[in-house]
Amino acid sequence: EFRAPVEVGDLLLLSARVLYTTPRRTSHASTRNVLVRPPEVHVEVVAHVARPDTNHVEVVNTFMLTFLIPNGETVKRVLPSSSDDAQRMLARMAADERRDSA
């Protein structure tokens, strides 16, 4: 659900950033079952709407996407380049941990 409407004629601007990655992981569901989770890339996409007639730009939504990397490929570790990036990364990691533990 969008925070603000996007009208016909508005420009929708999307910006994306990789917040963090997780390597391939294994966990033991039981003594016989081993769960293998593929590497993941966690991406934040911010949608802005720009109204050309008023020169007004506002954030209308933020999307959090997780991409699973198939076929045993690896992912590089992503490090934040600013304190803002670090805060976004930590908030997303905490939200993902809460989701996974529920």
SULVEN-V381744 format. One record per residue. PSI is psi in whole degrees, 0 to 359 (* if undefined). OMEGA is omega in radians with two decimals (999 if undefined). Layout:
# SULVEN-V381744
psi | omega
PSI | OMEGA
PSI | OMEGA
This chain:
# SULVEN-V381744
psi | omega
132 | -3.12
145 | 3.12
331 | -3.13
154 | -3.11
152 | 3.01
113 | -3.05
159 | 3.04
130 | -3.10
342 | 3.06
155 | 3.05
132 | 3.09
119 | -3.11
127 | -3.13
133 | 3.03
140 | -3.07
150 | 3.06
144 | 3.02
121 | 3.14
313 | 3.09
168 | 3.09
156 | 3.04
136 | 3.14
174 | 3.05
136 | -3.09
152 | 3.01
143 | 3.05
153 | -3.09
107 | 3.11
329 | 3.07
184 | -3.14
339 | -3.12
336 | -3.05
127 | 3.06
125 | 3.13
124 | 3.11
121 | 3.11
130 | -3.13
165 | 3.06
152 | -3.12
148 | 3.01
122 | -3.09
120 | -3.00
138 | 3.01
130 | 3.09
125 | 3.11
127 | 3.12
125 | 3.06
145 | 3.00
134 | 3.11
129 | 3.12
106 | -3.05
329 | -3.09
337 | -3.11
357 | -3.06
30 | -3.13
133 | 3.09
134 | 3.08
154 | 3.07
128 | 3.13
344 | 3.07
159 | 3.02
128 | -3.13
138 | 3.04
120 | -3.10
144 | 3.05
123 | 3.12
128 | 3.05
133 | -3.10
115 | -3.03
175 | 2.93
31 | 3.06
12 | 3.10
160 | -3.12
164 | 3.06
150 | 3.09
149 | 3.08
136 | 3.14
129 | 3.12
139 | 3.12
145 | -3.13
356 | 3.11
169 | 3.10
327 | 3.08
315 | 3.10
321 | 3.14
318 | 3.12
318 | 3.11
317 | -3.13
313 | -3.12
320 | 3.11
318 | 3.14
319 | 3.12
318 | 3.12
318 | 3.12
320 | 3.12
321 | 3.11
318 | 3.09
317 | 3.13
316 | -3.08
332 | -3.11
350 | -3.12
* | 999
